[in-house]
């Protein structure tokens, strides 16, 4: 019978521990990469939200400018002098 203290048992246990340690290291690396990806995704989301807000502001400004131009045109038509005077 081979016990845990035998050379074969000790070598197999060391090999198993090395395998587990390597798996844990890879798992840690994967988790670090996942955290970086999540951080990048969050940064991209913030950028897109800012871009949407700026686009909304720009559209509002364009509406105000359009109304101002239309208003100025109406004022120009009303205040235009007539030929007969």
C-alpha atoms as a printed R data frame, in Angstrom:
   type eleno elety resid chain resno       x       y       z
1  ATOM     1    CA   UNK     A     1   0.000   0.000   0.000
2  ATOM     2    CA   UNK     A     2   1.284   3.441  -0.874
3  ATOM     3    CA   UNK     A     3   0.834   5.996   1.905
4  ATOM     4    CA   UNK     A     4   0.896   9.797   1.729
5  ATOM     5    CA   UNK     A     5   4.462   9.765   3.008
6  ATOM     6    CA   UNK     A     6   5.808   7.618   0.185
7  ATOM     7    CA   UNK     A     7   7.960   9.195  -2.528
8  ATOM     8    CA   UNK     A     8   5.343   8.626  -5.197
9  ATOM     9    CA   UNK     A     9   2.574  10.112  -3.033
10 ATOM    10    CA   UNK     A    10   4.671  13.160  -2.075
11 ATOM    11    CA   UNK     A    11   5.659  13.813  -5.697
12 ATOM    12    CA   UNK     A    12   2.058  13.570  -6.856
13 ATOM    13    CA   UNK     A    13   0.938  15.906  -4.067
14 ATOM    14    CA   UNK     A    14   3.586  18.477  -5.006
15 ATOM    15    CA   UNK     A    15   2.524  18.243  -8.642
16 ATOM    16    CA   UNK     A    16  -1.118  18.718  -7.652
17 ATOM    17    CA   UNK     A    17  -0.207  21.747  -5.519
18 ATOM    18    CA   UNK     A    18   1.778  23.277  -8.404
19 ATOM    19    CA   UNK     A    19  -1.209  22.725 -10.692
20 ATOM    20    CA   UNK     A    20  -3.590  24.344  -8.196
21 ATOM    21    CA   UNK     A    21  -1.220  27.276  -7.690
22 ATOM    22    CA   UNK     A    22  -0.913  27.813 -11.458
23 ATOM    23    CA   UNK     A    23  -4.694  27.663 -11.817
24 ATOM    24    CA   UNK     A    24  -5.120  30.232  -9.041
25 ATOM    25    CA   UNK     A    25  -2.563  32.539 -10.660
26 ATOM    26    CA   UNK     A    26  -4.390  32.300 -13.982
27 ATOM    27    CA   UNK     A    27  -7.688  32.956 -12.219
28 ATOM    28    CA   UNK     A    28  -6.227  36.069 -10.583
29 ATOM    29    CA   UNK     A    29  -4.940  37.308 -13.945
30 ATOM    30    CA   UNK     A    30  -8.375  36.741 -15.515
31 ATOM    31    CA   UNK     A    31 -10.071  38.673 -12.704
32 ATOM    32    CA   UNK     A    32  -7.601  41.559 -13.114
33 ATOM    33    CA   UNK     A    33  -8.318  41.675 -16.845
34 ATOM    34    CA   UNK     A    34 -12.059  41.592 -16.171
35 ATOM    35    CA   UNK     A    35 -11.705  44.547 -13.796
36 ATOM    36    CA   UNK     A    36  -9.755  46.501 -16.405
37 ATOM    37    CA   UNK     A    37 -12.379  45.742 -19.049
38 ATOM    38    CA   UNK     A    38 -15.149  46.869 -16.705
39 ATOM    39    CA   UNK     A    39 -13.264  50.075 -15.927
40 ATOM    40    CA   UNK     A    40 -12.827  50.758 -19.648
41 ATOM    41    CA   UNK     A    41 -16.500  50.027 -20.290
42 ATOM    42    CA   UNK     A    42 -17.452  52.462 -17.536
43 ATOM    43    CA   UNK     A    43 -15.180  55.139 -19.002
44 ATOM    44    CA   UNK     A    44 -16.687  54.592 -22.464
45 ATOM    45    CA   UNK     A    45 -20.194  54.822 -21.003
46 ATOM    46    CA   UNK     A    46 -19.337  58.109 -19.274
47 ATOM    47    CA   UNK     A    47 -17.907  59.453 -22.544
48 ATOM    48    CA   UNK     A    48 -21.061  58.485 -24.432
49 ATOM    49    CA   UNK     A    49 -23.303  60.073 -21.807
50 ATOM    50    CA   UNK     A    50 -21.277  63.285 -22.042
51 ATOM    51    CA   UNK     A    51 -21.465  63.182 -25.838
52 ATOM    52    CA   UNK     A    52 -25.236  62.710 -25.720
53 ATOM    53    CA   UNK     A    53 -25.621  65.649 -23.325
54 ATOM    54    CA   UNK     A    54 -23.496  67.839 -25.575
55 ATOM    55    CA   UNK     A    55 -25.531  66.771 -28.601
56 ATOM    56    CA   UNK     A    56 -28.761  67.643 -26.789
57 ATOM    57    CA   UNK     A    57 -27.372  71.065 -25.859
58 ATOM    58    CA   UNK     A    58 -26.255  71.650 -29.421
59 ATOM    59    CA   UNK     A    59 -29.714  70.745 -30.752
60 ATOM    60    CA   UNK     A    60 -31.334  73.121 -28.265
61 ATOM    61    CA   UNK     A    61 -28.957  75.878 -29.303
62 ATOM    62    CA   UNK     A    62 -29.758  75.224 -32.956
63 ATOM    63    CA   UNK     A    63 -33.484  75.489 -32.148
64 ATOM    64    CA   UNK     A    64 -32.919  78.799 -30.367
65 ATOM    65    CA   UNK     A    65 -30.844  80.088 -33.269
66 ATOM    66    CA   UNK     A    66 -33.532  79.036 -35.744
67 ATOM    67    CA   UNK     A    67 -36.207  80.803 -33.721
68 ATOM    68    CA   UNK     A    68 -34.028  83.904 -33.484
69 ATOM    69    CA   UNK     A    69 -33.463  83.956 -37.237
70 ATOM    70    CA   UNK     A    70 -37.155  83.414 -37.920
71 ATOM    71    CA   UNK     A    71 -38.025  86.151 -35.418
72 ATOM    72    CA   UNK     A    72 -35.537  88.545 -36.977
73 ATOM    73    CA   UNK     A    73 -36.991  87.810 -40.399
74 ATOM    74    CA   UNK     A    74 -40.509  88.569 -39.156
75 ATOM    75    CA   UNK     A    75 -39.317  91.807 -37.567
76 ATOM    76    CA   UNK     A    76 -37.571  92.798 -40.801
77 ATOM    77    CA   UNK     A    77 -40.731  92.172 -42.816
78 ATOM    78    CA   UNK     A    78 -42.931  94.170 -40.431
79 ATOM    79    CA   UNK     A    79 -40.527  97.090 -40.132
80 ATOM    80    CA   UNK     A    80 -39.631  97.318 -43.815
81 ATOM    81    CA   UNK     A    81 -40.488 100.717 -45.203
82 ATOM    82    CA   UNK     A    82 -43.103 100.801 -47.893
83 ATOM    83    CA   UNK     A    83 -42.527 102.454 -51.219
84 ATOM    84    CA   UNK     A    84 -45.325 104.959 -50.812
85 ATOM    85    CA   UNK     A    85 -44.269 105.705 -47.378
